[in-house]
Amino acid sequence: MSAQHVETLIIGAGQAGLATAYHPKQLGRDCLVVDGIERIGDNWRCHWDSLRLFTPAKYDGLPGMPFPSDPWSFPGKDEVADYLETYAVALGLPVRLQARVDRLPARLGGGFTAVLGVETIGCDNVVVATGTRGRTPHLPEIAREFDLSIRQLHSSEYKRPVQLADGPTLVVGASTSGCDIAYELAAHVPVTLCGRDLGHEPTLPGSRADRLLTPLLLLVASHILNRRNPRGRKLRFSLRGSHPASPMVRIRRRHLAERGVTWIEQRVTGVSDDGCPVLTDGRVLDVATVLWCTGFEQHFEWIELPVFDEQGWPREYRGEVTEAPGLFFAGLHVQYSLASQVLPGVGRDAAHVAGRIAARTRTNQPAAA
């Protein structure tokens, strides 16, 4: 078994992990970013083709490099992926790909040991930056009971309409992704959307009102809705579930209606005798495709440290786990504020985590035992 040692290991080469690596690199400190993906940005390239950011490019840059687009444009997912790749190369960030961490136990005598197959990496500090919503698609158990003739896809598998079977399509989940995908699909097939109405953001991206309100909304999301006040703490707990939902941003209910989407504010709770979805009121939907826009799950079982609550969420504040000195998280939902979950808030959270690591290194605080 081969082994190496780094001062700070960052697990995850997405925007949170790369932004965190920027700071020790600037200070000349030893760090390494690892990820199981084949190419930086693949965590964005894997999404559906038409996905675009909801925040203007002028707010989407990471520390040390602005986003290279028109300030009031809304970058597509491939533009974001390419930006992350360019960011890592231009700033010389130490990234190692196709390196999946299978286990993370505490190291005898202090620090941690990351196990990657037959290899180990010892570290004094570790930052877990494996995604805001997690990377494991959430699918209800009932999905296994549908007739095999019904094509089923999770939103993580959906790329474009040609993937669907001919005939009516059911989109389950009326959050941002569900509404966006339902709108796109309705130009090609009859679509039924199931899920409660979560409301919508106050302005449409790119509108005149959006240009006026975006700075104010980001100010509120960054400095008011944070964990220092009751509203921010309540918001954190409401969003920390395995598959939190978010309101509509670019699509409105009227847009869906104009395109012919049938929106039913009920849940899929059963399966008919012939294997079709059944709604709460007993209605049976005869569909050719079911697209599950039901979110993702965070799985931290590979972190072999007793630092998680009964819901499996790390006991941290602003990414720092005081119960295990040297263990940090980056990119969590409401890690500090509502903005933590979008690109405009990543840089501040990363700077805070990196600052805490630097302070800990200066004081030589003992690592986890």
PLY file of the C-alpha trace (Angstrom):
ply
format ascii 1.0
element vertex 369
property float x
property float y
property float z
element edge 368
property int vertex1
property int vertex2
end_header
0.00 0.00 0.00
1.54 3.31 -1.13
1.18 6.38 1.06
1.83 10.11 0.98
1.24 13.03 3.31
-0.18 16.50 2.70
-0.91 19.28 5.13
-4.45 19.82 3.82
-6.44 17.37 1.72
-9.51 18.74 -0.09
-12.00 16.11 -1.24
-14.00 17.36 -4.20
-12.88 19.39 -7.23
-16.05 21.40 -7.71
-16.35 25.13 -7.11
-16.20 24.83 -3.30
-13.11 22.60 -3.29
-11.22 24.66 -5.86
-12.07 27.95 -4.14
-10.82 26.53 -0.85
-7.57 25.35 -2.47
-6.91 28.84 -3.83
-6.03 30.24 -0.40
-3.34 27.80 0.84
-1.86 27.87 -2.68
-1.52 31.66 -2.40
0.19 31.26 0.96
2.54 28.59 -0.32
1.02 25.97 1.97
0.85 22.28 1.12
-2.55 21.10 -0.14
-4.05 18.62 -2.59
-7.50 18.40 -4.19
-8.75 14.92 -5.09
-11.88 13.82 -6.95
-13.11 10.69 -8.68
-14.19 12.55 -11.83
-12.20 12.30 -15.06
-12.08 16.01 -15.83
-12.50 19.17 -13.78
-16.01 20.50 -14.40
-17.60 17.11 -14.99
-19.85 17.73 -12.01
-21.45 20.42 -14.21
-21.14 18.78 -17.63
-23.28 15.87 -16.45
-26.44 18.03 -16.21
-29.08 18.52 -18.90
-28.01 20.47 -21.98
-30.16 23.57 -21.52
-29.24 24.22 -17.88
-28.09 27.78 -17.21
-27.13 29.62 -14.04
-29.69 31.85 -12.37
-27.09 34.38 -11.26
-25.35 36.77 -13.68
-21.75 36.07 -14.65
-20.51 39.20 -12.83
-21.31 37.44 -9.53
-20.19 33.92 -10.48
-16.40 34.19 -10.32
-14.30 32.41 -7.73
-11.49 34.14 -5.76
-8.66 35.23 -8.01
-10.49 35.03 -11.35
-13.67 36.70 -12.63
-16.10 34.72 -14.77
-15.14 35.37 -18.42
-18.55 36.28 -19.85
-20.70 39.33 -20.36
-21.43 40.54 -16.81
-25.21 40.24 -17.22
-25.23 36.95 -19.14
-26.30 33.67 -17.56
-23.64 31.02 -18.27
-24.62 27.55 -19.40
-23.50 24.47 -17.54
-20.66 23.75 -19.98
-19.39 27.32 -19.63
-19.28 26.83 -15.87
-17.46 23.52 -16.31
-14.88 25.08 -18.62
-14.42 28.00 -16.23
-13.66 25.66 -13.33
-11.15 23.75 -15.45
-9.46 26.96 -16.57
-9.49 28.27 -13.00
-7.59 25.26 -11.68
-5.02 25.37 -14.47
-4.47 29.14 -14.51
-3.98 29.32 -10.75
-1.85 26.19 -10.60
-4.07 24.39 -8.13
-2.81 20.91 -7.19
-5.62 18.63 -8.38
-5.56 14.87 -8.76
-8.45 13.29 -10.67
-9.82 9.75 -10.85
-8.94 9.51 -7.19
-11.98 8.54 -5.17
-11.77 8.53 -1.37
-13.36 5.34 -0.05
-12.77 5.88 3.67
-11.68 8.68 5.97
-10.75 7.50 9.48
-8.85 9.41 12.14
-5.14 8.68 12.24
-3.55 7.29 15.34
-1.59 10.12 16.91
-3.57 12.87 15.19
-4.75 13.85 11.75
-6.61 11.75 9.22
-6.00 9.01 6.69
-7.80 9.07 3.36
-8.05 5.62 1.81
-8.17 5.53 -1.99
-8.27 1.88 -3.02
-4.85 0.47 -2.15
-3.37 3.92 -1.54
-3.52 6.16 1.50
-3.01 9.88 1.96
-2.27 11.18 5.43
-3.23 14.76 6.25
-3.35 17.16 9.18
-6.48 18.88 7.84
-9.20 17.65 5.52
-11.93 19.64 3.76
-14.95 17.67 2.52
-16.33 19.49 -0.53
-18.43 16.78 -2.16
-21.37 18.91 -3.25
-24.14 21.04 -1.83
-26.90 18.53 -2.47
-24.83 15.37 -2.51
-24.14 13.20 -5.53
-26.45 10.25 -4.97
-29.78 10.55 -6.85
-32.81 10.25 -4.60
-35.44 7.86 -5.92
-38.53 6.79 -3.97
-38.95 3.08 -3.32
-42.15 3.07 -5.33
-40.15 3.61 -8.54
-39.13 -0.05 -8.44
-42.77 -1.17 -8.73
-43.64 0.53 -12.02
-44.23 -1.53 -15.12
-41.00 -2.22 -17.00
-42.47 -0.72 -20.17
-42.39 2.73 -18.51
-39.08 4.47 -19.11
-37.76 6.00 -15.89
-35.03 8.63 -15.58
-33.70 10.66 -12.70
-32.94 14.32 -13.46
-29.23 13.45 -13.13
-29.60 11.14 -16.16
-31.66 13.51 -18.28
-29.78 15.42 -21.00
-32.28 16.20 -23.78
-35.85 15.33 -24.90
-34.82 12.56 -27.33
-34.13 10.32 -24.34
-37.84 10.01 -23.61
-40.14 7.31 -24.91
-42.90 8.34 -27.30
-46.04 9.29 -25.44
-47.12 11.16 -22.31
-44.46 12.02 -19.73
-44.80 12.45 -15.96
-42.36 14.80 -14.24
-42.30 14.21 -10.48
-41.13 17.17 -8.41
-42.07 20.81 -8.98
-38.90 22.48 -7.74
-36.61 24.55 -9.97
-35.29 21.61 -11.99
-38.68 19.92 -12.31
-40.37 23.03 -13.67
-37.52 23.84 -16.07
-37.42 20.31 -17.47
-41.22 20.02 -17.69
-41.30 23.26 -19.70
-38.63 22.00 -22.08
-40.28 18.61 -22.58
-43.73 20.05 -23.20
-42.56 21.32 -26.60
-42.16 17.67 -27.65
-44.57 15.44 -25.66
-47.65 15.83 -23.42
-46.39 16.52 -19.89
-47.95 16.14 -16.46
-46.10 17.75 -13.56
-46.72 16.45 -10.03
-45.67 18.27 -6.90
-46.64 21.12 -4.64
-46.20 24.69 -5.79
-43.09 26.06 -4.06
-43.61 29.58 -5.34
-41.09 31.54 -7.36
-38.32 34.06 -7.06
-39.45 37.72 -7.19
-37.85 38.52 -10.57
-37.13 36.71 -13.82
-33.40 36.32 -14.59
-32.32 38.93 -17.12
-35.30 41.23 -16.66
-34.90 44.93 -15.89
-36.24 44.30 -12.40
-33.71 41.50 -11.97
-30.79 43.83 -12.73
-32.08 46.26 -10.14
-32.90 43.69 -7.45
-30.09 41.15 -7.88
-27.54 43.13 -5.81
-30.13 43.58 -3.06
-31.20 39.94 -3.12
-27.59 38.75 -2.94
-26.97 41.14 -0.07
-29.91 39.65 1.82
-28.88 36.09 0.95
-25.28 36.73 2.03
-25.59 38.97 5.09
-29.11 38.68 6.49
-30.27 35.11 5.94
-27.36 33.56 7.81
-26.80 31.32 10.81
-26.24 34.23 13.16
-29.96 35.00 13.28
-33.08 32.87 13.93
-34.42 33.14 10.38
-31.17 31.95 8.89
-30.90 29.05 11.34
-34.48 28.01 10.60
-33.77 28.16 6.88
-30.71 25.97 7.32
-32.73 23.21 8.98
-35.48 23.43 6.36
-32.93 22.94 3.55
-30.66 20.35 5.06
-32.74 17.29 4.16
-31.53 14.68 1.75
-33.35 16.25 -1.19
-34.32 19.87 -0.42
-36.54 21.64 -2.93
-36.27 25.19 -4.20
-38.80 27.56 -5.82
-39.12 28.36 -9.51
-36.59 30.83 -10.89
-36.69 31.13 -14.68
-40.08 29.47 -15.25
-43.46 30.65 -13.96
-46.69 28.74 -13.64
-48.17 30.69 -16.55
-45.28 29.61 -18.77
-46.05 25.98 -18.03
-49.75 26.51 -18.71
-49.04 28.27 -22.00
-47.00 25.28 -23.14
-49.73 22.84 -22.15
-48.22 21.31 -19.01
-50.83 19.78 -16.71
-49.79 20.59 -13.14
-51.28 18.39 -10.42
-50.33 19.36 -6.87
-50.38 15.81 -5.57
-47.84 13.15 -4.85
-47.29 9.82 -6.55
-48.17 7.42 -3.74
-49.00 4.11 -5.38
-48.90 1.78 -8.36
-51.92 0.46 -10.22
-52.45 -3.21 -11.02
-50.96 -2.65 -14.45
-47.90 -0.84 -13.05
-48.86 2.79 -13.68
-48.34 5.70 -11.23
-51.19 6.41 -8.84
-51.72 9.83 -7.24
-52.86 10.66 -3.72
-56.51 10.97 -4.84
-56.40 7.56 -6.54
-56.02 8.90 -10.07
-54.03 6.60 -12.37
-51.66 8.17 -14.90
-51.03 6.28 -18.13
-47.57 7.49 -19.14
-44.68 6.30 -21.26
-41.94 8.03 -19.26
-41.47 9.09 -15.64
-38.79 11.69 -14.94
-37.89 11.92 -11.27
-36.83 15.46 -10.29
-36.57 14.40 -6.68
-33.13 15.67 -5.76
-30.02 14.07 -4.37
-28.82 12.57 -1.10
-25.76 13.31 0.98
-23.94 10.18 2.10
-21.13 10.60 4.60
-20.81 6.99 5.78
-17.28 6.90 4.38
-16.22 9.48 6.97
-15.45 7.24 9.94
-15.73 9.92 12.63
-18.53 10.42 15.19
-19.38 13.97 14.07
-22.86 13.53 12.56
-26.29 14.14 14.06
-29.26 11.79 13.94
-30.05 12.94 10.39
-26.55 12.20 9.18
-25.60 15.88 8.90
-22.20 17.06 10.17
-22.19 19.06 13.40
-20.34 22.07 12.06
-20.40 25.84 12.14
-19.29 27.67 9.02
-17.70 24.43 7.89
-15.58 23.78 10.98
-16.16 20.66 13.09
-14.93 21.46 16.58
-15.41 17.86 17.73
-12.72 16.74 15.28
-10.05 19.45 15.01
-8.77 19.59 11.47
-12.03 18.41 9.86
-13.85 20.96 7.70
-16.67 21.06 5.16
-17.17 23.36 2.18
-20.19 23.97 -0.03
-22.94 22.79 2.33
-26.47 24.17 2.26
-26.53 27.35 4.32
-23.00 26.68 5.52
-23.12 30.26 6.65
-25.87 31.95 4.64
-28.43 31.24 1.94
-25.81 32.35 -0.62
-23.58 29.43 0.40
-25.37 27.17 -2.07
-24.65 29.30 -5.17
-21.47 30.49 -6.85
-21.70 34.07 -5.48
-21.42 32.72 -1.92
-18.79 30.03 -2.39
-15.76 32.31 -2.22
-16.55 33.79 1.17
-17.18 30.39 2.75
-13.98 29.02 1.22
-11.98 31.96 2.56
-13.35 31.40 6.05
-12.52 27.69 6.04
-9.04 28.37 4.67
-8.53 31.03 7.32
-9.47 28.62 10.09
-7.04 26.05 8.69
-4.27 28.66 8.54
-4.96 29.73 12.14
-4.93 26.13 13.27
-1.65 25.49 11.48
-0.05 28.53 13.13
-1.07 27.41 16.60
-0.22 23.75 15.93
-3.52 22.69 17.40
-3.68 18.91 17.78
-5.63 17.09 15.08
-8.35 14.54 15.66
-7.28 11.55 17.69
0 1
1 2
2 3
3 4
4 5
5 6
6 7
7 8
8 9
9 10
10 11
11 12
12 13
13 14
14 15
15 16
16 17
17 18
18 19
19 20
20 21
21 22
22 23
23 24
24 25
25 26
26 27
27 28
28 29
29 30
30 31
31 32
32 33
33 34
34 35
35 36
36 37
37 38
38 39
39 40
40 41
41 42
42 43
43 44
44 45
45 46
46 47
47 48
48 49
49 50
50 51
51 52
52 53
53 54
54 55
55 56
56 57
57 58
58 59
59 60
60 61
61 62
62 63
63 64
64 65
65 66
66 67
67 68
68 69
69 70
70 71
71 72
72 73
73 74
74 75
75 76
76 77
77 78
78 79
79 80
80 81
81 82
82 83
83 84
84 85
85 86
86 87
87 88
88 89
89 90
90 91
91 92
92 93
93 94
94 95
95 96
96 97
97 98
98 99
99 100
100 101
101 102
102 103
103 104
104 105
105 106
106 107
107 108
108 109
109 110
110 111
111 112
112 113
113 114
114 115
115 116
116 117
117 118
118 119
119 120
120 121
121 122
122 123
123 124
124 125
125 126
126 127
127 128
128 129
129 130
130 131
131 132
132 133
133 134
134 135
135 136
136 137
137 138
138 139
139 140
140 141
141 142
142 143
143 144
144 145
145 146
146 147
147 148
148 149
149 150
150 151
151 152
152 153
153 154
154 155
155 156
156 157
157 158
158 159
159 160
160 161
161 162
162 163
163 164
164 165
165 166
166 167
167 168
168 169
169 170
170 171
171 172
172 173
173 174
174 175
175 176
176 177
177 178
178 179
179 180
180 181
181 182
182 183
183 184
184 185
185 186
186 187
187 188
188 189
189 190
190 191
191 192
192 193
193 194
194 195
195 196
196 197
197 198
198 199
199 200
200 201
201 202
202 203
203 204
204 205
205 206
206 207
207 208
208 209
209 210
210 211
211 212
212 213
213 214
214 215
215 216
216 217
217 218
218 219
219 220
220 221
221 222
222 223
223 224
224 225
225 226
226 227
227 228
228 229
229 230
230 231
231 232
232 233
233 234
234 235
235 236
236 237
237 238
238 239
239 240
240 241
241 242
242 243
243 244
244 245
245 246
246 247
247 248
248 249
249 250
250 251
251 252
252 253
253 254
254 255
255 256
256 257
257 258
258 259
259 260
260 261
261 262
262 263
263 264
264 265
265 266
266 267
267 268
268 269
269 270
270 271
271 272
272 273
273 274
274 275
275 276
276 277
277 278
278 279
279 280
280 281
281 282
282 283
283 284
284 285
285 286
286 287
287 288
288 289
289 290
290 291
291 292
292 293
293 294
294 295
295 296
296 297
297 298
298 299
299 300
300 301
301 302
302 303
303 304
304 305
305 306
306 307
307 308
308 309
309 310
310 311
311 312
312 313
313 314
314 315
315 316
316 317
317 318
318 319
319 320
320 321
321 322
322 323
323 324
324 325
325 326
326 327
327 328
328 329
329 330
330 331
331 332
332 333
333 334
334 335
335 336
336 337
337 338
338 339
339 340
340 341
341 342
342 343
343 344
344 345
345 346
346 347
347 348
348 349
349 350
350 351
351 352
352 353
353 354
354 355
355 356
356 357
357 358
358 359
359 360
360 361
361 362
362 363
363 364
364 365
365 366
366 367
367 368
